[in-house]
Amino acid sequence: MDQTQQIEELKQLVSHYEKVIRNMSAPIIPSIVPNTILVPIAGYVFPERFETIRTKVLEYAEINRETERVIFDFTGVRMEDVETFDYNVLATELRQLNNALKLMGLRPIYVGFNPRFVREIVHAGIQVELEVFNTFRAALQTLLDESASGLTK
């Protein structure tokens, strides 16, 4: 096997692993609450990842039209995973994600923000209008209560 062929095979392998990583970066899990999906987010967050998340959720919602709510769980994001992130950029990404989902008729819900992360956003004077719960369980309980009483947002 010559060097050119080896390089081409390595490029294909890298491309394959990049696709695997993109798919793993935004898993979509149907919830126990009807018409609700969970998107757990763990690890390093950056603008391209938000774009992947936005794209995957919108594509999922297009195929699964019964989807009404999307819960993004940031519990797995540690402070080290966002330390190098510009908080203005992060706020912009959250705003874009939120707006895109609302335009599709979806209700975005966010859970599990790290307290230091929240302090940094507030300290930076960034305002983002999000529906937020402390835990995934609290969000699910609220949705279940709304379903039981016939309320929806």
Phi and psi in degrees as a GROMACS rama.xvg file:
@    title "Ramachandran Plot"
@    xaxis  label "Phi"
@    yaxis  label "Psi"
@TYPE xy
-85.5994  168.792  ASP-2
-63.9681  -38.9689  GLN-3
-61.7073  -42.1414  THR-4
-67.5276  -38.9907  GLN-5
-63.3801  -42.7671  GLN-6
-62.9968  -42.6685  ILE-7
-63.1983  -41.4362  GLU-8
-65.1531  -39.0008  GLU-9
-65.6864  -39.3273  LEU-10
-62.3006  -42.2615  LYS-11
-64.5329  -39.4196  GLN-12
-65.4953  -44.0589  LEU-13
-60.9312  -44.3383  VAL-14
-59.8774  -42.7281  SER-15
-61.0412  -46.7435  HIS-16
-68.283  -32.9234  TYR-17
-62.7838  -40.9455  GLU-18
-64.642  -42.4195  LYS-19
-60.2698  -44.9714  VAL-20
-63.9541  -43.3367  ILE-21
-59.2236  -43.0221  ARG-22
-66.0779  -35.4723  ASN-23
-78.4241  -19.6668  MET-24
-74.1512  -13.0171  SER-25
-148.588  68.1609  ALA-26
-68.3514  146.048  PRO-27
-116.977  122.55  ILE-28
-121.128  120.881  ILE-29
-61.4378  141.127  PRO-30
-96.4199  165.267  SER-31
-67.1599  -25.5106  ILE-32
-80.4529  125.711  VAL-33
-54.9644  142.237  PRO-34
63.7083  24.6378  ASN-35
-127.27  136.733  THR-36
-121.035  155.802  ILE-37
-113.478  135.51  LEU-38
-122.901  96.5329  VAL-39
-75.2673  136.706  PRO-40
-123.68  121.313  ILE-41
-133.952  152.472  ALA-42
85.2917  -166.327  GLY-43
-63.7175  131.06  TYR-44
-112.954  139.549  VAL-45
-153.669  164.019  PHE-46
-54.5688  -41.4857  PRO-47
-63.3175  -33.5486  GLU-48
-68.9782  -40.2811  ARG-49
-61.1286  -39.0725  PHE-50
-62.0633  -42.1034  GLU-51
-62.8514  -44.8925  THR-52
-61.2734  -49.0052  ILE-53
-57.2472  -48.0823  ARG-54
-62.4851  -47.8826  THR-55
-63.161  -41.9159  LYS-56
-68.0981  -42.0109  VAL-57
-65.4949  -40.1547  LEU-58
-64.7666  -40.7469  GLU-59
-61.6204  -45.2924  TYR-60
-65.4659  -32.5929  ALA-61
-65.432  -40.8088  GLU-62
-77.6354  -39.6666  ILE-63
-106.233  76.6962  ASN-64
-61.9437  -17.8938  ARG-65
-75.1148  -11.3903  GLU-66
-64.2847  128.935  THR-67
-120.443  -29.8365  GLU-68
-131.679  144.705  ARG-69
-129.165  121.155  VAL-70
-103.162  120.424  ILE-71
-99.9452  117.808  PHE-72
-103.438  108.705  ASP-73
-94.0377  13.7373  PHE-74
-56.1945  -35.0917  THR-75
-81.9532  2.14213  GLY-76
-92.9361  116.613  VAL-77
-89.8727  164.756  ARG-78
-60.3986  -36.5849  MET-79
-62.0003  -25.775  GLU-80
-76.1846  -14.764  ASP-81
-125.561  3.27489  VAL-82
-57.3269  -39.3364  GLU-83
-86.7477  -1.28133  THR-84
-80.3382  133.985  PHE-85
-71.6721  120.513  ASP-86
-65.4041  -28.139  TYR-87
-65.7337  -40.6485  ASN-88
-65.4807  -42.6663  VAL-89
-60.7327  -44.4788  LEU-90
-62.6013  -40.2091  ALA-91
-62.4526  -43.2266  THR-92
-63.1092  -43.251  GLU-93
-63.7701  -42.0143  LEU-94
-62.069  -44.6174  ARG-95
-64.6435  -42.6332  GLN-96
-60.1224  -48.3881  LEU-97
-59.4902  -48.3498  ASN-98
-65.2896  -41.1957  ASN-99
-61.6141  -42.9021  ALA-100
-67.9972  -40.6652  LEU-101
-63.9724  -37.1005  LYS-102
-63.7812  -26.9709  LEU-103
-85.2788  -0.621352  MET-104
83.7132  17.5879  GLY-105
-98.7877  152.02  LEU-106
-102.337  105.767  ARG-107
-83.0041  135.265  PRO-108
-131.106  138.292  ILE-109
-120.581  137.815  TYR-110
-136.934  158.223  VAL-111
79.1442  22.7163  GLY-112
-66.3915  137.646  PHE-113
-67.5615  135.341  ASN-114
-57.0802  -38.5356  PRO-115
-67.4946  -38.4114  ARG-116
-59.2297  -45.9328  PHE-117
-63.3707  -43.794  VAL-118
-58.4979  -43.0552  ARG-119
-63.2657  -40.8875  GLU-120
-66.1911  -45.1748  ILE-121
-65.9283  -44.2982  VAL-122
-60.2534  -35.1391  HIS-123
-75.6661  -5.63867  ALA-124
75.0464  23.2159  GLY-125
-88.0875  131.393  ILE-126
-111.945  124.263  GLN-127
-133.775  125.72  VAL-128
-89.552  101.486  GLU-129
-130.702  149.559  LEU-130
-88.0052  116.037  GLU-131
-127.519  141.049  VAL-132
-125.745  154.37  PHE-133
-65.5332  -41.3431  ASN-134
-134.465  161.877  THR-135
-61.063  -41.8969  PHE-136
-60.1694  -42.9474  ARG-137
-63.5799  -40.7171  ALA-138
-64.3652  -46.8189  ALA-139
-61.3637  -41.6738  LEU-140
-62.6189  -42.5769  GLN-141
-61.182  -44.5124  THR-142
-65.2481  -40.398  LEU-143
-63.9143  -42.4837  LEU-144
-62.1886  -42.193  ASP-145
-62.7906  -42.3442  GLU-146
-62.6295  -41.4976  SER-147
-67.0872  -33.2929  ALA-148
-94.3938  -0.295972  SER-149
81.2407  9.72768  GLY-150
-90.0155  142.43  LEU-151
-145.082  150.244  THR-152
